[in-house]
Amino acid sequence: MNSNLNLPRGAIVALSAAAFGSGMSLRVMDAMLPRLAEEFSLTLGSAASVITVFAVAYGMAQLVFGPLGDRFGKYRVVALGCLACALTTLVCALAPSFSLLLLARTMAGATAASIIPLSMAWIGDVIAYEFRQPVLARFLIGQILGLSGGVALGGFAADHLDWRTPFFLIALVFFLIGAWLLLLNRRLPPQACQRHQSEGSAMVRMVSEFGQVLALPWARVILLTVFAEGAFLYGSFAFMVSHLHQLHTLSLSTAGQVVMLYGLGGLLFAFAAPALVRRMGEVGLCKWGGILVALAFLVVALAKAWWWSVPACFIAGLGFYMLHNTLQINATQMAPERRGSAVAAFASCFFIGQSVGIAVNGQLIAIVGTTGITVLGAIGVWLVSWNFVRLMRKKANLGAGDTVGAT
């Protein structure tokens, strides 16, 4: 790792732009669920499968892209992945039926899997650990803006445009970013293009590399934690626009604009990350991040007036990134010699957790409604945060690592 590599100007900004496209692709369907349910004569839970299949494919494809990034160069694989995303997103726009839309969203999720985890792993390769958390936070500005923009664009399209329109726009974004990344890849110094050459079949290498990650006890803790985080948090968040639309009779575009404040809370964290890390440490970030998310979700679920959701969504975004960014920084150090595979396993668990949470909540909506699943998400995220804080303190007390901060 070297924080002083002579990287070409814009190398990390371009990765952040790719994360922007990935974030938009991930969340653009959230606000369109009621519109899709009406157009294809589906229940809200059934319509949510367009999010579930994306998350499942995204999570499973990590098992492929992690080793590919280690073998052929992470930056290059991200660039090619963006071009593939342009194609699969265009297929989503052209899908003539809901079943084919599900297939296209599956393909889109699989190709999008190449972007954020490999970008994080590449940053881990070229930025020293003591400088890495603020750099990762700045990189994630792109994803944060993409998540917010995706929700807002989806809500606007649901009310005023054809639901296919956002996919044409996102496909164009992916194409332009992919071309930019390929140009930058040619200018990277050799140390930033490290590859791991291995003998034997690709499948054997893949199993071996992930096996080395899973053999580490602290890696298993992190992977289980991020799985639970994804299940509880995004299992509820995916239905938040629908909750505001149904409970408070907000238009989908207005509800999408409210929920997009979640991303602005994350943006605040990205800019304040250096100061927050110094002041609170990793334990403090996890502890208060979980508390903020839980309180914000409870407000969204139980408030009698919709405008309470405006500050609540902002605070939920701040809390989530306080918690998740700390998990990310630990993930980049789980197995430094196989960082691509380690971060890929992390992202895989996060998105498979999301898919499980969305699928379960899609069934629970008929029983407890969107209010019930939002309360469940609040309780679950707080428990995940509390447990990880407990384990970090135990690890620090045992002297098992030197990367855990203190409150």
Secondary structure as GFF3:
##gff-version 3
##sequence-region A 1 407
A	DSSP	alpha_helix	11	27	.	.	.	ID=ss1
A	DSSP	three_ten_helix	30	32	.	.	.	ID=ss2
A	DSSP	alpha_helix	33	39	.	.	.	ID=ss3
A	DSSP	alpha_helix	44	47	.	.	.	ID=ss4
A	DSSP	alpha_helix	49	72	.	.	.	ID=ss5
A	DSSP	alpha_helix	74	94	.	.	.	ID=ss6
A	DSSP	alpha_helix	98	112	.	.	.	ID=ss7
A	DSSP	alpha_helix	116	126	.	.	.	ID=ss8
A	DSSP	alpha_helix	129	160	.	.	.	ID=ss9
A	DSSP	alpha_helix	165	185	.	.	.	ID=ss10
A	DSSP	three_ten_helix	190	193	.	.	.	ID=ss11
A	DSSP	alpha_helix	202	214	.	.	.	ID=ss12
A	DSSP	alpha_helix	217	237	.	.	.	ID=ss13
A	DSSP	alpha_helix	240	248	.	.	.	ID=ss14
A	DSSP	alpha_helix	252	259	.	.	.	ID=ss15
A	DSSP	alpha_helix	261	302	.	.	.	ID=ss16
A	DSSP	three_ten_helix	306	308	.	.	.	ID=ss17
A	DSSP	alpha_helix	309	331	.	.	.	ID=ss18
A	DSSP	three_ten_helix	336	338	.	.	.	ID=ss19
A	DSSP	alpha_helix	339	397	.	.	.	ID=ss20
###
